[in-house]
């Protein structure tokens, strides 16, 4: 009888222990559920900021279309790439993707099914993004309203549409890897380098590419933007867009407002500032400024230009004609001395963007006009009207040649053929 009593007592204690265990587990579930919801919500908030830094919406949204639903056509010398739908729609978007799938796309340049992605999607830079940031971005994209939108396939020219060639290209020019901090540099410098080299994918535009579209270096030395016919200047050269002699505050102002005392952003860069960089936190824009200021390039310090001491009579007449056109169409805003109006009309005298080796940006500005970016700090920017319908190719060449060689500027002359090649390259 005693044995039965002890057995009953023992069993009772076991039941009580199990009951308390179940209660504790249920309590943990109740406690953890709101915690997980908060963590998920915070990840989505962080991810929203990071997708702004990466300007994901800029590529994955067509004009007037649903955000992140894709469909934008990117024209390149290899064909036309159409950006995919990255909303959480299960049929046409990434609703069936997992965190691992998204990480694989950013880090390895592979789709969910293992297909190799073309580097029009800049995984060559995104591979440096941390797993934590990738997960946050995925959480944000999954929190968006799903948009059912099927986009047309890429139209890639032969032989670039032959997938084995893409595997060879990757073997030659791509290596997956995360950003490795430079221990000799400050925390701000490393944060700036991470944002510039990774999510910001600045090298996707500001680098020279070979005939196969691979970046020649990762030093932001400038290059023609594929498919846009704009020149993205070197961010290390003092002859182009290098800011080594700028104050950090000046660089930060240019990155977030598009306007600084010594420069005004235009073209594709103005779009990037409007869509992305103006939303950077103060700490992050400071970090990018610190990193960009540190970049330097080996250069001679001279720009090829016109030698006025040996200028022929024909050349003088050529520039005089350009000066007459400038006086008629440009002087009211930019001034007879080319100094413009601070914060309104950019100076042309001493303007490095006017004197760059490649004249395409100056040509585009005259042909297509343009605005500095519309930002919170500059909501109503002054703009320049297009002159494509007013001036002939020869006249555009004359006026661009003049501003590249007036007021002490020195750069090569521009021809009517140069202008004709760059028509239709607006942004």
C-alpha positions as CSV (number, residue, x, y, z in Angstrom):
1,X,0.0,0.0,0.0
2,X,2.8,2.3,0.9
3,X,4.5,1.5,-2.4
4,X,1.3,2.5,-4.3
5,X,1.0,5.7,-2.3
6,X,4.6,6.7,-3.1
7,X,4.0,5.9,-6.8
8,X,0.9,8.0,-6.8
9,X,2.8,10.9,-5.1
10,X,5.7,10.6,-7.6
11,X,3.4,10.5,-10.5
12,X,1.6,13.6,-9.2
13,X,4.8,15.5,-8.9
14,X,5.7,14.5,-12.5
15,X,2.4,15.7,-13.7
16,X,2.7,19.0,-11.8
17,X,6.2,19.5,-13.2
18,X,5.0,18.8,-16.7
19,X,2.1,21.2,-16.2
20,X,4.3,24.0,-15.0
21,X,6.7,23.3,-17.9
22,X,3.8,23.7,-20.4
23,X,2.7,26.8,-18.7
24,X,6.2,28.3,-18.8
25,X,6.6,27.3,-22.4
26,X,3.2,28.9,-23.3
27,X,4.3,32.0,-21.3
28,X,7.5,32.2,-23.3
29,X,5.6,31.9,-26.5
30,X,3.3,34.7,-25.5
31,X,6.3,36.8,-24.4
32,X,8.4,35.9,-27.5
33,X,5.7,36.5,-30.1
34,X,5.5,40.3,-29.5
35,X,9.2,40.4,-29.3
36,X,9.6,38.7,-32.6
37,X,7.1,41.0,-34.1
38,X,9.0,44.1,-32.8
39,X,12.3,42.7,-34.2
40,X,10.7,42.0,-37.6
41,X,9.2,45.5,-37.6
42,X,12.6,47.0,-36.7
43,X,14.3,45.0,-39.4
44,X,11.9,46.3,-42.0
45,X,12.5,49.9,-40.8
46,X,16.3,49.3,-41.1
47,X,15.8,47.6,-44.5
48,X,13.8,50.6,-45.8
49,X,16.7,52.8,-45.1
50,X,19.2,50.4,-46.6
51,X,17.2,50.1,-49.8
52,X,17.2,53.9,-50.1
53,X,21.0,53.8,-49.7
54,X,21.2,51.2,-52.5
55,X,18.6,53.1,-54.6
56,X,16.8,49.9,-55.3
57,X,13.6,51.7,-56.2
58,X,15.4,53.8,-58.8
59,X,16.1,50.7,-61.0
60,X,13.1,48.5,-60.0
61,X,10.4,51.1,-60.8
62,X,9.3,52.5,-64.1
63,X,8.1,56.1,-64.5
64,X,4.6,56.3,-63.2
65,X,4.7,52.6,-62.2
66,X,4.2,50.8,-58.9
67,X,7.3,51.0,-56.6
68,X,9.6,48.0,-56.8
69,X,7.4,46.2,-59.4
70,X,10.2,46.4,-62.0
71,X,9.9,46.8,-65.7
72,X,12.5,49.5,-66.3
73,X,14.5,48.9,-69.4
74,X,18.3,49.3,-69.1
75,X,19.9,49.7,-72.6
76,X,23.5,48.6,-72.9
77,X,25.9,47.6,-75.6
78,X,25.1,43.9,-74.7
79,X,21.3,44.3,-75.1
80,X,18.4,45.5,-73.1
81,X,18.0,44.3,-69.5
82,X,14.5,44.6,-67.9
83,X,14.5,44.9,-64.1
84,X,12.4,42.3,-62.2
85,X,9.5,42.7,-59.8
86,X,10.8,42.5,-56.3
87,X,7.5,43.0,-54.4
88,X,6.3,40.0,-52.4
89,X,3.9,38.8,-55.1
90,X,4.2,35.0,-55.2
91,X,3.5,34.7,-58.9
92,X,5.4,37.6,-60.4
93,X,7.7,38.9,-57.6
94,X,9.8,37.4,-54.8
95,X,7.0,36.3,-52.5
96,X,8.3,32.7,-52.6
97,X,11.9,33.7,-51.8
98,X,13.6,33.1,-48.5
99,X,16.3,35.2,-46.8
100,X,18.8,32.7,-48.1
101,X,17.6,33.2,-51.7
102,X,17.9,37.0,-51.3
103,X,21.3,36.7,-49.8
104,X,22.4,34.4,-52.7
105,X,21.3,37.0,-55.2
106,X,23.2,39.9,-53.5
107,X,26.3,37.9,-52.4
108,X,26.7,35.4,-55.2
109,X,24.8,36.9,-58.2
110,X,22.5,33.9,-58.4
111,X,18.7,33.7,-58.6
112,X,16.5,31.6,-56.4
113,X,16.6,28.7,-58.9
114,X,20.4,29.0,-59.2
115,X,20.5,30.8,-62.5
116,X,23.5,33.1,-62.9
117,X,22.5,36.7,-63.0
118,X,23.9,39.2,-65.5
119,X,26.0,42.0,-63.8
120,X,23.5,44.6,-65.0
121,X,22.3,43.8,-61.5
122,X,25.4,45.1,-59.6
123,X,26.1,42.0,-57.4
124,X,29.7,42.7,-58.2
125,X,29.4,45.5,-55.6
126,X,26.5,44.1,-53.5
127,X,28.6,41.1,-52.7
128,X,30.2,43.3,-50.0
129,X,26.9,43.9,-48.2
130,X,26.7,42.1,-44.8
131,X,24.2,39.3,-44.2
132,X,22.5,41.4,-41.5
133,X,21.9,44.2,-43.9
134,X,20.7,41.8,-46.6
135,X,18.2,40.3,-44.2
136,X,16.9,43.7,-43.2
137,X,16.4,44.7,-46.8
138,X,14.6,41.4,-47.5
139,X,12.4,42.0,-44.4
140,X,11.4,45.4,-45.8
141,X,10.7,44.2,-49.3
142,X,8.6,41.4,-47.9
143,X,6.6,44.0,-45.9
144,X,5.5,45.8,-49.1
145,X,2.1,45.3,-50.7
146,X,2.5,42.6,-53.4
147,X,2.1,43.9,-56.9
148,X,1.1,41.4,-59.6
149,X,3.1,42.6,-62.6
150,X,4.8,40.4,-65.1
151,X,7.7,42.1,-66.9
152,X,9.1,41.2,-70.3
153,X,12.3,39.1,-70.5
154,X,15.7,40.6,-71.2
155,X,16.6,41.1,-74.8
156,X,20.3,40.3,-74.8
157,X,22.3,40.3,-78.1
158,X,24.1,37.2,-79.4
159,X,26.5,35.9,-78.3
160,X,26.1,37.5,-74.9
161,X,22.9,35.6,-74.4
162,X,24.8,32.3,-74.4
163,X,24.9,31.5,-70.7
164,X,28.2,29.5,-70.6
165,X,29.9,32.8,-71.6
166,X,28.4,34.4,-68.5
167,X,30.0,31.6,-66.4
168,X,33.4,32.3,-68.0
169,X,32.9,36.1,-67.4
170,X,32.2,35.4,-63.7
171,X,35.3,33.2,-63.4
172,X,37.4,36.0,-64.8
173,X,35.9,39.1,-63.2
174,X,33.8,38.2,-60.2
175,X,34.7,37.0,-56.7
176,X,32.1,36.8,-53.9
177,X,33.2,38.4,-50.7
178,X,32.1,40.7,-47.9
179,X,33.6,44.0,-47.1
180,X,36.8,43.7,-45.1
181,X,37.4,46.7,-42.7
182,X,40.8,48.4,-43.0
183,X,42.1,48.3,-39.4
184,X,44.5,51.3,-40.1
185,X,41.5,53.6,-40.8
186,X,38.9,55.1,-38.6
187,X,35.4,53.7,-38.0
188,X,33.9,56.5,-40.0
189,X,36.3,55.8,-43.0
190,X,35.3,52.1,-42.9
191,X,31.6,52.9,-42.8
192,X,32.0,55.3,-45.7
193,X,34.0,52.7,-47.7
194,X,31.4,50.1,-47.0
195,X,28.5,52.3,-48.2
196,X,30.4,53.5,-51.2
197,X,31.9,50.2,-52.3
198,X,28.8,48.0,-51.4
199,X,25.3,49.2,-51.2
200,X,26.0,52.6,-52.9
201,X,27.7,50.6,-55.8
202,X,29.4,53.8,-56.9
203,X,31.9,51.9,-58.8
204,X,29.2,50.6,-61.1
205,X,29.2,54.1,-62.8
206,X,32.5,55.7,-61.7
207,X,34.9,53.2,-63.3
208,X,36.3,52.4,-66.7
209,X,35.0,49.1,-68.2
210,X,36.6,46.8,-70.7
211,X,35.0,45.5,-73.9
212,X,33.3,42.8,-71.9
213,X,31.7,45.3,-69.5
214,X,34.0,44.4,-66.5
215,X,35.2,47.2,-64.3
216,X,38.9,47.8,-64.8
217,X,39.5,48.8,-61.2
218,X,37.6,49.6,-57.9
219,X,39.3,53.0,-57.4
220,X,36.4,55.2,-58.7
221,X,38.7,56.6,-61.4
222,X,35.7,57.5,-63.7
223,X,34.3,56.1,-66.9
224,X,31.5,56.2,-69.5
225,X,28.2,55.1,-67.9
226,X,27.1,52.1,-69.9
227,X,23.9,52.7,-71.9
228,X,23.5,56.3,-70.8
229,X,26.3,58.0,-72.8
230,X,27.2,60.2,-69.8
231,X,30.6,60.3,-68.2
232,X,30.9,59.6,-64.5
233,X,33.9,61.5,-63.4
234,X,36.8,60.2,-61.4
235,X,36.2,60.7,-57.7
236,X,39.9,60.6,-56.9
237,X,41.3,63.0,-59.5
238,X,41.6,66.7,-58.7
239,X,41.2,67.3,-62.4
240,X,37.7,65.8,-62.4
241,X,35.5,65.3,-59.3
242,X,38.0,64.5,-56.6
243,X,37.3,66.3,-53.3
244,X,40.6,65.8,-51.5
245,X,40.9,69.5,-50.9
246,X,37.3,70.0,-49.8
247,X,36.0,70.4,-46.3
248,X,34.0,67.4,-45.0
249,X,30.9,69.7,-44.7
250,X,31.2,70.7,-48.4
251,X,31.3,67.1,-49.5
252,X,28.3,66.2,-47.3
253,X,26.3,69.2,-48.7
254,X,26.9,68.1,-52.3
255,X,26.0,64.5,-51.5
256,X,22.7,65.4,-49.8
257,X,21.5,68.6,-51.6
258,X,23.3,68.5,-55.0
259,X,24.7,71.9,-54.5
260,X,28.0,73.1,-53.0
261,X,30.1,76.2,-53.3
262,X,32.3,74.6,-55.9
263,X,30.0,72.2,-57.7
264,X,26.4,71.4,-58.7
265,X,25.3,67.9,-59.4
266,X,23.5,67.2,-62.7
267,X,22.5,64.3,-65.0
268,X,22.4,60.8,-63.5
269,X,24.2,62.0,-60.3
270,X,21.4,64.5,-59.7
271,X,18.9,61.6,-59.9
272,X,20.9,59.5,-57.5
273,X,21.0,62.3,-55.0
274,X,17.2,62.9,-55.3
275,X,16.3,59.3,-55.1
276,X,18.9,58.0,-52.6
277,X,21.7,60.1,-51.1
278,X,19.5,62.9,-49.6
279,X,18.0,60.3,-47.3
280,X,21.3,59.3,-45.7
281,X,21.7,59.8,-42.0
282,X,24.1,62.6,-40.8
283,X,26.5,59.9,-39.6
284,X,26.5,58.0,-42.9
285,X,26.9,61.0,-45.1
286,X,29.7,62.2,-42.9
287,X,31.3,58.7,-43.2
288,X,31.0,58.8,-47.0
289,X,32.5,62.3,-47.1
290,X,35.5,61.1,-45.0
291,X,36.1,58.2,-47.3
292,X,35.7,60.2,-50.5
293,X,38.1,62.9,-49.2
294,X,40.7,60.3,-48.7
295,X,40.8,59.1,-52.3
296,X,43.7,60.4,-54.4
297,X,45.0,59.6,-57.9
298,X,48.4,59.9,-59.5
299,X,48.1,62.6,-62.1
300,X,50.3,65.2,-63.9
301,X,48.1,68.1,-62.9
302,X,47.5,69.3,-66.4
303,X,44.6,69.1,-68.8
304,X,45.2,68.9,-72.6
305,X,43.8,72.1,-74.1
306,X,44.3,74.9,-76.6
307,X,47.7,76.7,-76.6
308,X,46.7,80.3,-77.0
309,X,50.2,81.4,-77.5
310,X,50.3,79.6,-80.9
311,X,46.6,79.9,-81.7
312,X,46.0,80.3,-85.4
313,X,43.7,82.9,-86.9
314,X,41.1,80.3,-87.7
315,X,41.1,79.0,-84.2
316,X,40.6,82.4,-82.8
317,X,37.7,83.0,-85.1
318,X,36.3,79.6,-84.0
319,X,36.3,80.6,-80.3
320,X,35.1,84.1,-81.1
321,X,32.0,82.7,-82.7
322,X,31.5,80.5,-79.6
323,X,31.9,83.6,-77.5
324,X,29.2,85.4,-79.5
325,X,26.8,82.5,-79.0
326,X,27.6,82.4,-75.3
327,X,26.9,86.1,-75.0
328,X,23.5,85.6,-76.7
329,X,22.3,82.5,-74.9
330,X,24.3,81.9,-71.7
331,X,25.7,85.2,-70.4
332,X,22.5,86.3,-68.7
333,X,22.7,83.5,-66.2
334,X,26.4,82.5,-66.1
335,X,27.8,86.0,-66.4
336,X,30.3,87.6,-68.7
337,X,33.1,86.4,-66.4
338,X,31.7,82.9,-66.2
339,X,31.3,83.1,-62.5
340,X,27.6,82.5,-62.4
341,X,25.5,83.2,-59.3
342,X,26.3,81.3,-56.1
343,X,23.7,78.7,-55.2
344,X,21.7,79.5,-58.4
345,X,23.7,79.3,-61.6
346,X,26.9,77.3,-61.5
347,X,30.2,79.0,-62.4
348,X,31.8,77.9,-65.6
349,X,35.1,79.6,-65.0
350,X,37.4,77.0,-63.3
351,X,34.6,74.4,-63.4
352,X,36.3,71.0,-63.6
353,X,33.2,69.3,-65.0
354,X,33.4,71.7,-68.0
355,X,37.1,71.0,-68.5
356,X,37.1,67.2,-68.2
357,X,38.8,65.1,-70.9
358,X,35.4,63.9,-72.0
359,X,33.2,66.7,-73.1
360,X,30.0,64.7,-73.1
361,X,28.5,66.1,-69.9
362,X,28.9,69.7,-71.1
363,X,27.4,68.7,-74.4
364,X,24.4,67.1,-72.7
365,X,23.9,70.1,-70.5
366,X,23.6,72.4,-73.5
367,X,21.5,70.0,-75.6
368,X,19.1,68.8,-72.9
369,X,19.3,71.4,-70.1
370,X,18.6,70.1,-66.7
371,X,18.2,70.8,-63.0
372,X,20.2,70.1,-59.9
373,X,18.3,67.5,-57.8
374,X,15.1,68.4,-56.0
375,X,15.9,67.7,-52.3
376,X,14.4,68.6,-49.0
377,X,17.2,71.2,-48.6
378,X,16.7,72.5,-52.1
379,X,13.0,72.0,-53.0
380,X,12.9,74.4,-55.9
381,X,16.2,74.2,-57.8
382,X,17.1,76.5,-60.6
383,X,17.3,74.8,-64.0
384,X,18.8,75.3,-67.4
385,X,16.6,75.1,-70.5
386,X,17.5,72.8,-73.4
387,X,19.0,74.3,-76.5
388,X,18.7,71.3,-78.8
389,X,15.9,72.8,-80.7
390,X,17.5,76.2,-80.9
391,X,21.2,75.6,-81.8
392,X,22.6,73.5,-84.6
393,X,25.2,70.9,-83.9
394,X,27.9,73.2,-85.2
395,X,26.7,76.0,-82.8
396,X,26.6,73.7,-79.8
397,X,30.2,72.7,-80.6
398,X,31.3,76.3,-80.8
399,X,29.8,77.4,-77.5
400,X,31.0,74.3,-75.7
401,X,34.5,74.8,-77.1
402,X,34.3,78.4,-75.9
403,X,33.4,77.7,-72.3
404,X,36.0,75.0,-72.2
405,X,38.7,77.5,-73.1
406,X,37.5,80.9,-71.7
407,X,38.4,82.6,-68.4
408,X,41.5,80.6,-68.0
409,X,39.8,77.2,-68.7
410,X,41.9,74.9,-70.9
411,X,40.4,71.8,-72.6
412,X,40.1,70.2,-76.0
413,X,37.8,71.6,-78.7
414,X,34.5,70.0,-79.5
415,X,33.3,69.2,-83.0
416,X,29.8,69.0,-84.5
417,X,30.3,65.2,-84.8
418,X,30.9,65.0,-81.0
419,X,27.6,66.7,-80.5
420,X,25.7,64.5,-83.0
421,X,27.0,61.4,-81.3
422,X,25.6,62.6,-78.0
423,X,22.1,63.6,-79.1
424,X,19.4,61.6,-77.3
425,X,21.6,60.9,-74.3
426,X,19.5,62.9,-71.8
427,X,18.5,61.5,-68.5
